[in-house]
Amino acid sequence: MIWGYHWLQGSIYDGLMGQSLRQQKAVYDVMGDRYHATELYRTDRPFMPMFAEVSPRFTEKYPGLANAFDNLHMLHDNVNDILASDGIPETEKEKQILLAVWAVSAAGVGSGS
């Protein structure tokens, strides 16, 4: 379900870019229908939908924003997994969440530690 939402959030940008308000409303209808009929229920994705895959025009125009969306999606997926895990003691969850935040932050990227 979460990855279906990632698909929707990413793909909608290409559909809305450069469109009039009337055209955007039509895009919302089409994308909403596809999301509810297909993407919401896809369980065969090997990995989270990435912005470059589902919104290539947006990614080309705003690569930094696309990367930020991917990082935030990955972060909240990791935090959800940590919170839902029975394999991580409650006393350890805050530490694991802070590690996940660090991993996608500028301090964690490329630091090698």
Secondary structure by P-SEA (a helix, b strand, c coil): caaaaaaaaaaaaaaaccccaaaaaaaaaaaaaaaaaccccccccccccccccccaaaaaacaaaaaaaaaaaaaaaaaaaaaacccccccaaaaaaaaaaaaaccccccccc
